[in-house]
């Protein structure tokens, strides 16, 4: 075994370094936001979602827990949930929507993740559309965004039904081929003034993906 001999100057330098206070960590500039994150509110943590995000365990032990979101994550960890499944559940919990991905399918090359919200009295399901980069778009978020509210169709509908709004979950309403190999997934959401009220109408949005199945934006297709 070799012995490492340190010279006097080196020993002095090491002694001085040990006495010095550590420098504060350099401030890291914020990363530029991705268009999907801006559209859906999903954090970058949840950006990479795929079939391995599915979890199908039991959460019965959490139904009487006052901290249901924490209980859910604990049960998922003990129930062999994958890191991707825990990431998705943590993101939903951070949004105040305790839940998890319970199913996955491929529709025209776009991933469709079914969300389960087990502690809600109403609207226990949701949907994320997941593009080729693993970025998720929540079809129940920002149904009426600024662009939609500025449309003539919205203004006309709102004049007739000022108290009406979208009630999740949005339901699939088919697909449509786009130029250059793209695809549009259509989702329709009922519009009403309360859960028990009759529908006043519906809104249909198109979620567009390019030929590589990257999300490129959503379009108002119908509002009546």
C-alpha positions in Angstrom: 0.0 0.0 0.0 1.5 3.3 -1.0 1.7 6.2 1.4 0.7 9.7 0.2 3.2 12.3 1.3 1.9 15.9 1.5 4.3 18.8 1.2 4.1 21.7 3.7 2.6 24.2 1.2 -0.1 21.8 0.3 -0.9 21.1 3.9 -1.2 24.9 4.5 -3.5 25.3 1.5 -5.7 22.5 2.7 -5.9 24.0 6.2 -6.9 27.4 4.9 -9.6 25.8 2.7 -11.0 24.0 5.6 -11.4 27.3 7.6 -13.1 29.2 4.8 -16.9 29.5 4.7 -18.5 27.8 1.8 -19.7 30.0 -1.0 -23.4 30.4 -1.5 -24.8 28.2 -4.3 -24.9 30.0 -7.6 -28.4 31.0 -8.6 -29.6 28.9 -11.5 -31.8 30.7 -14.0 -35.3 29.4 -14.4 -35.8 27.0 -17.3 -38.0 28.2 -20.2 -41.5 26.8 -19.9 -42.7 24.3 -22.4 -45.9 25.0 -24.3 -47.6 22.0 -22.8 -46.8 23.1 -19.2 -48.2 26.5 -20.0 -51.3 25.0 -21.4 -52.1 22.5 -18.7 -50.4 23.6 -15.6 -48.6 20.3 -15.3 -45.1 20.6 -13.7 -42.0 19.6 -15.6 -41.7 16.7 -13.1 -44.7 15.1 -14.8 -43.5 15.8 -18.3 -42.4 12.2 -19.0 -45.5 10.1 -18.7 -45.9 6.7 -20.4 -47.5 3.3 -19.9 -45.3 2.7 -16.9 -47.2 5.4 -15.0 -50.2 3.0 -14.6 -51.0 1.8 -11.1 -53.9 -0.4 -10.2 -53.6 -1.1 -6.4 -56.2 -0.7 -3.7 -56.7 2.6 -1.8 -59.5 1.5 0.5 -57.4 2.1 3.6 -57.2 5.8 2.7 -60.9 6.5 2.4 -61.2 7.5 6.0 -57.9 9.3 6.2 -58.1 13.0 6.7 -54.8 13.4 4.7 -56.0 11.3 1.7 -53.3 12.6 -0.7 -50.5 11.7 1.6 -52.1 8.3 2.3 -52.5 7.6 -1.4 -48.8 8.2 -2.0 -47.8 6.0 0.9 -50.1 3.2 -0.3 -48.7 3.5 -3.8 -45.1 3.3 -2.5 -45.9 0.2 -0.5 -47.9 -1.2 -3.4 -44.9 -1.3 -5.8 -45.9 1.7 -7.8 -43.3 2.7 -10.4 -41.4 6.0 -10.2 -43.5 7.3 -13.1 -46.7 6.4 -11.4 -45.6 8.2 -8.2 -44.5 11.2 -10.2 -48.0 11.4 -11.9 -49.8 11.0 -8.5 -47.5 13.6 -6.8 -48.3 16.1 -9.6 -52.0 15.6 -9.2 -51.7 15.9 -5.5 -49.8 19.1 -5.8 -52.7 20.5 -7.9 -55.1 19.6 -5.2 -56.5 16.7 -7.1 -55.4 13.4 -5.4 -55.4 10.7 -8.0 -53.3 8.4 -10.2 -53.1 7.0 -13.7 -55.2 3.9 -13.8 -55.1 2.9 -17.6 -53.2 3.7 -20.8 -54.0 3.3 -24.5 -52.6 4.4 -27.8 -54.9 6.4 -30.1 -53.4 7.3 -33.5 -49.9 7.4 -32.0 -50.9 9.6 -29.0 -50.9 8.2 -25.5 -54.1 8.5 -23.6 -53.8 8.2 -19.8 -57.0 7.6 -17.8 -56.9 9.4 -14.4 -58.7 8.2 -11.3 -59.7 10.6 -8.5 -60.9 8.1 -5.9 -61.8 10.6 -3.1 -64.2 12.9 -5.1 -67.9 12.9 -4.7 -68.3 13.6 -8.4 -66.1 13.5 -11.5 -63.9 10.5 -10.6 -62.2 10.2 -14.0 -60.0 12.5 -16.1 -57.7 12.2 -19.2 -54.2 13.2 -20.1 -53.2 13.2 -23.7 -49.5 12.4 -23.8 -47.3 13.3 -26.8 -44.2 11.8 -28.3 -42.0 13.7 -25.8 -44.0 12.4 -22.8 -45.7 15.8 -22.2 -49.2 15.5 -20.8 -52.2 17.7 -21.7 -55.2 17.6 -19.3 -58.4 17.8 -21.4 -60.4 19.0 -18.4 -58.1 22.0 -17.7 -58.7 25.5 -19.3 -61.6 24.3 -21.4 -62.5 28.0 -21.8 -59.2 29.7 -22.2 -58.7 33.3 -23.3 -58.8 32.3 -27.0 -62.2 30.5 -26.6 -63.7 33.3 -24.5 -62.8 35.8 -27.2 -64.7 33.8 -29.9 -68.1 34.8 -31.3 -69.4 31.4 -30.4 -68.6 31.7 -26.8 -70.0 35.2 -26.5 -73.2 34.1 -28.1 -73.5 31.0 -25.8 -72.6 33.0 -22.7 -75.3 35.6 -23.5 -77.9 32.8 -23.5 -76.5 30.9 -20.5 -74.4 33.2 -18.4 -74.3 30.8 -15.4 -73.3 27.8 -17.5 -69.8 26.3 -17.6 -67.9 23.1 -18.4 -68.4 20.0 -16.2 -65.7 17.4 -16.4 -65.0 14.8 -17.6 -64.5 15.6 -21.3 -65.4 12.6 -23.4 -63.6 11.4 -26.6 -65.4 12.4 -29.8 -63.3 10.8 -32.5 -60.2 11.7 -34.4 -59.4 13.6 -37.5 -56.4 13.5 -39.9 -54.5 16.7 -40.3 -52.2 17.8 -43.1 -48.6 16.5 -43.2 -49.4 13.4 -41.2 -50.7 15.1 -38.1 -53.8 14.0 -36.1 -56.5 15.8 -34.1 -58.1 14.2 -31.1 -61.5 15.6 -30.4 -63.0 15.9 -26.8 -66.5 17.1 -25.9 -67.4 18.6 -22.5 -71.0 19.2 -21.3 -72.0 22.8 -20.3 -74.4 23.3 -17.4 -75.0 25.5 -14.4 -74.8 22.7 -11.7 -74.0 19.0 -11.4 -77.6 18.0 -11.2 -78.8 20.4 -13.9 -79.7 19.5 -17.5 -77.1 20.3 -20.1 -77.3 23.7 -21.6 -75.0 22.7 -24.5 -71.5 21.4 -25.1 -68.1 22.4 -26.3 -65.8 20.3 -28.5 -62.1 21.0 -28.6 -59.5 19.5 -30.9 -56.1 18.6 -29.6 -53.6 18.7 -32.4 -50.4 16.7 -32.8 -47.9 16.8 -35.7 -46.6 13.9 -37.7 -44.1 13.0 -34.9 -47.1 13.2 -32.5 -45.8 16.2 -30.6 -48.5 18.4 -29.2 -48.9 21.6 -31.2 -52.1 23.2 -29.7 -55.8 23.0 -29.3 -58.7 24.4 -31.3 -62.3 25.3 -30.6 -64.4 23.2 -32.9 -67.9 23.6 -31.7 -69.7 25.5 -28.9 -73.5 25.4 -28.8 
